[in-house]
Every structure is written in C-alpha cells, then in structure tokens.
Amino acid sequence: MPCYSHLSIDEREQISTLRHSGHSIGSIGELVGRCKSTISRELSRNRLPSGRYSPSHADGSYMLRRQRLAILEDDEKLGQFVRDRLSEGWMPEQIAGWLKAGNEEGLRPICFETIYGFIYRAGQKSEALWKLLTRGHRIRRPMRARRSRDRIKDRVSIHDRPEAAENRQEAGHWEADLIICKRTRLVLVIHERKSRVTLAARMTGKSAAETVSVMMSIFRRLDPALRKSVTFDNDTTFAQHSLLRSMFNMTTWFCDAYASWQKGGVENANGRLRRWLPRDFDIHAMDDEELQDIIFTMNLTPRKCLGFKTPVQALLQDLGKDAKICFA
C-alpha cells in the first residue's frame, strides 16, 4: 500500500488553476496524480465562505488543523471527566483542585485555566460547555491585570536592523501588517521598503499558524533575492515568525511597543488600501481576483518618492528583467 502524503502548496495551486478552468474533480485528480476522493475532500474542506477555492487559504486551513490538540482534547478520558463534573455543577477551580489532590487515579492534574481554555476553545463552542458554569457567559471576560502568556519568542529589535534595510538601500526588506474589515475579517498586507511594492491576501482568522502559512505562500513565489527580512509589530499573530527564518533564511525584526510608525511603509499602504477596503466593508463580498486587481492597481500607480515610476518598474529596475514577481 503506498504511503499517503499531504497535499503540498504546489499541488493546491495546481488544483486551483484546474478548478477555475472548469475541470471536473476526476480530471483534476488524474492531472495532479491524486485520487478524486482526495480532490473532493480538499475542495469541500478548505473552500472559502463564498464557495471559491484559494490555495493559500487552503494551506492555512491545513496548518490550523495540524496544530497541537488541547490537553483535554488529546486525553479523552480526562476530557470526559471534566465534562461530567461540569454537568454536575462543579466549577473549574474545584475540578482542578480535586485532580491535584490525587483523588482520581490515572488522571493527570491540570490547572483551572486549562479547563477554562478548553471550555472557550473555538473547537468546543458547539458543545456550549460555558452554559454549565455558574454565570454562564458565552464569552469569557478577561481577568484584570492578567499578563498574556502568548508572547513572541526570539524577537529581535528593529533598532538592530542593518543600514541597508533601514535606509532602503536594497530590495528584499519587507514590512507586514493586518487590516481589519467588517466582522473582524482580516487581510494580510506586506510591503517592500525600497520599491514600495505591496502584496496582500485574505485570511479566515487571526491565528499565528495561518498568518505564517499565508506569508510563506507569498514569499515562496518571489525571487530569492527578494527574501531578506520582514519587520513586524508586536501582534501575537506574528508569533510564528521563526518559520520564515528556517524556511527562507529571512531575518525578522520587531517594532517597539506602540510604535507602528516604525513600519511606516506598510501603514501608508494600508491607508491606500482603505480606499477600497473601508472598515465596514464585508471582505467576503469580494473574491480573490478582485482583491488582487486592487493590489495590481496600487503597484502600477506612479509614486513621487520613486521619481514617478511605478513600484513594479522600480522593483524590476533594481533586480533585472529576469526577476520573478507574482501578485496572486
């Protein structure tokens, strides 16, 4: 029996191209070299809310599913014990204290925050376990003066950024940010500091896994000479930045707290994008082609800071005619 392997981003791009060309699921399977059930499952599981299929969205969805399970999801016996006690009116603190006292042989102790995290985890909301709590709040209210545990590891300060990147002397240094539209729908925006080329992609959520997957999908299409560094703010959405280092050998820099002006290029690009994507705009009313048309328009608009060249012209002039640029 042949060993099964997950679909790669290249295969997902091929599926997207063939699907948009009108090929059937069976013919896509033959051309990609996969059975048609794999193609059917991929198209149904990873499609956008509009019904369309986007390879970057699909790859991000796949990475989200591959994330490590919560303790109470991974340990079914422990998870059922917690559910049973909640249904009997126990509070998470009481369950955690009971377990830590060693009263349940074979069940490991956990803290009450683990139980609360399980109750309010997105994957558990269909069970409505929050209704079993004393106050029964659908959304957990943040604790005062609670310090976030979700920190960004291996951060390097923007003040250590080399002069070539700081002064826009060479291409390949990027800035990244998110813009939020109606119903907290997100668009990832990355901006090249020297040429002012802007790229963007829609996202389904705000997880670090999906964010880095979408960024990797974008950078994978670019000429290696354009993959030098990325500058972020301190949003934990960028917590998986180390994958860019390991996959593309890109350096990552982080702004000071509350100093978004330190990545002013992408902030300026966000302001330009707001012409088409105001905060009350439903991003799902727009398909991927429309978004990329907007990005294409921005990159073909002359800029005074470039001597009235377009960002595309500036980038091609800097890298040469054989450089690879893809806006999709």
N, C-alpha and C positions, 0 to 999 in steps of 0.2 A: 504493500500500500504506500503510495507516495506521501512524503511529508508535506503537511499543509503549511503555507506561509501567508502572512497577512498581506493585503494589498499595499503596494508602495505608492508614493505620491505620483510617480511617473505613470503607473497604471491608472490611477484615479484621473489624471489629466487626459489620458487616452480614452477612458470611459466617458468623460465629459464631452470631449470632442465628437466622439462617435454618436453619443446620445443626442447632442444638439444637431447632428447631421441627419437624424431620422432613422438610425439603425435600430433594429429590434434587439431585444435582450439576448436572444440566441446568437445573432450575428456578432454582437459586441463580445460575447463570451468566446466565440471562435477566434476573433481578431486579437483579443487580449491574451488568449491562452488560458482562460478560466472557464469553469463550468457555469452554465447560465443561472443556476441557483445562487452562486456567489455574486454574480452581477445583480440579480434581482434583489437579493438581501442588501447589497451595498446601496442601491438606488432608493430602496424604501426606508432604510435605517438612517441614512445620512443626508437626506434631501432637506432643502431649506423650507421654512414655513410656506413659501409661495409655491412649493412643489418642484422647483428647479433644483438641479444638482450642481454643486460647486466643489471642485477638488480640494481647495484649501479649507472650506468649511467641513468637508468630509474627513480630511486628515485631522483637523482639530477635534471633531467629534470622536474620532477613533482614539486619540490621545486621552481625551477626557474619560472614556470608558476604561482605559488602561491604567488609570490612577489607582493607587493602593486603596483597598476597601477600608472602611472604618472598622475599628476593633469589634464592634457589636454586629457588623455585617459579616465579618470574616469568621467569627466564633458564633455559630448558630445556636449552640446550647446556651451560651451566656446571653445572647440577644433575646432568646425566648424567655429566659429567667427574668430579664429586665422588663419585658413586655407584660409578663404575668404579674409582677409586683406592681407595676404602674396601674394595671387594671384593678388591682386590689386597693388602690388608694395610696400606695407608698410614694414618697417623694424621692427624687434622685439622690439627695443627701442621705436619706435613710437606706436606700439600696446600696449606695457606695459604702456607707459605714458598716452595714451588715456583712458585705463581702470582705472588707478589710479586717473585720474581726475574725475571719476564718470560719464562718458558720456554714459555708457551702463547699463541701469537699469537691474538688475537681474544677471549680470555677475560680478564675484568677481575679484578684482585686482590681478595681478601676476607680477613678475619681468621679465625682458627680458631674464635673464639666464634660467628661466623656459621654455621659448619659444625655446631658442637655444637647451636646453637639449631635448625637445620634437622633434625638427627637426632632431637631430642627434641620437636619440634613436634607438637602433637596430630594434625594432619592427616597426618603421616608415620608415625605409630606402626604403621599396618598393614603398612608395609614392613619393620619391625623392623631398621632400619639400625644400631641400637645393638648388635646381635649381631656386627657387623663390627669393633667396637672391641676393643682388646686385652683389657680386663677385662670387657666385655660386660654392663655394668649396665643393667638395664631403666629405672631412674630415675636421673637424674644427681644425683650428690652435690654439694651446694653447696660452693664454694671458701671457705676460711676468710678472714675479713676482707675478703670481697668486697662492695663497695659497690653497692647496687642502682642500675641505670641507669634504672629505671622510676620517675621522680619525677613528682610532681604539679606541673604548671606553673600559674602565675598564682594561687597560693594567697594568700588574704587572712586574716590572723589574726582569731580570734574576739574578740580584745581591741579590734578596730576596729568591732565590731558596735554599731549605734546603740542609744540608751537605750530606744527604743520596742520593739525586739526583745529586748533584754536583760531588761527588766522586764515583759515580757508585756503591754504596753500596747495593742497592736493585733494583730489576727488576720492570718495570712498568712505567718508566720515558722515554718519547719519545721526538724526535725532528722531525719537519716536514718542508718540503720544496717542491718547484716545479722545475722541469726541463723542458726546452722548446725545442721542436724539430721543424722540418720543418713546415712552415706556422703557427707558433705560436701555435702548438699543445702541450698540457700540460700533464705531468704525475705527480701525487701527490706521494711523497715519504715520508714515515715515518720510523724512525729508533729508535730502543730500545737501550738506552745508555749502559746498563750493558752487555747484551748478544750479542749486535750488530746485532740482527735480523732486517731485512729490509722488509718492505711491500710496495706495490705500486699499483696504479690504474690509468687508463686513465681518462682524463676529456675532456669535449667538449668545455669548456670555462674557463674564469678566474673569475667568479663571486664568491662572498663570500658565497652565498646560496648553490651553487653546491659543493664548496670546503668542507664546513662543513658537507654537506649531505654525501659525499664520505667518509670523516673521520669517521662519525658516523656509516656508514655501515661497515667499517673495525673494529672499536673498539667494535661494537656490537657482533662480532664473537669471541672476545677474552675473556679469563678467566678474571673475575672481578679483580683478583689480579694484572693484567697487565694494569689496567686503573687508574694510579695515576696522571700523569701530562704530558703536552706537552709543548715544547719550540718552539717558532716561531721567524721569523724575523719580520720586520715592514711592510711587503707587506699587502696592504689592502684586499688581497684575504682572509686573516685570520681574517677579521673584525668580523665575527660571532662566534668567539671562545667561547663566553659565553654559547652557546648551549651545548658545551662539559661539562661545569660546571653543568648546570641544568639537563642534561640527564644522565651523568655518574659520576657526582661529581669529575671531573678531574680538577686539578689546571692548569692554563695556564700561561706561562712565556714568556717574550719578550726580545730579544737581544737589545743591544744598537744600535743606528743608524749606519749603515755601518760597522757592526762588525759581519759578518757572521761566522767568525772563532769561535765565542762563541757557535755555534752549529756545531762543527767540525765533529761530528759523521755522521750526515746526509750529510754534504758536502763531506765527504770521500766516503759515499755510492753513492752519485751522480756521483763522479768520476769513480767509478767502473761500474756503470750502463752505462756510456758513451761509454764503450767498445762495447756495443750492440746498444745503442741509441745515435749515434752522432747527432750533431745539425742539420745536413742536412738530417736526416732520417725522412721519412714520417711515423708517428706512425700509420696511418690508413692502412698502408700496413701490419700491424701485428695485429692478433686477440688477444683477451684477454688471451687465453690459452698459446700463445707464450710468452706474457709478463710475465705471472705467472711462466712459465718454467724458464725464466731468473732469476726471484726472488728466485725460489726454488734452482737453481744452486748456487746463491750467499749465501743462507742460509745453504747450505750443503758443503761449502768450508771452510777448516780449517783456523783459524786465529791465528797468532803468539801471539797477545795480549790476547788470550783465552787459552794459553798453547796448541795451535794446536788442540783445539776442534772446532767443527763447531758451528755457532750461535744457531742452533736448539738444539744441545747437551747441550750447556751452559744454554739455557733457561729451558729445561726440567729438568736438574740437579738442577736448582735453585728453580723451582716450584713444582717438583714432577711429576710422570708419569701420573697423572690424569688431568694435566693442558690442557686447550683447546688452540690449535693453528690452525689457518686457513690462508692459503696464498692466497686464491682465492678472 
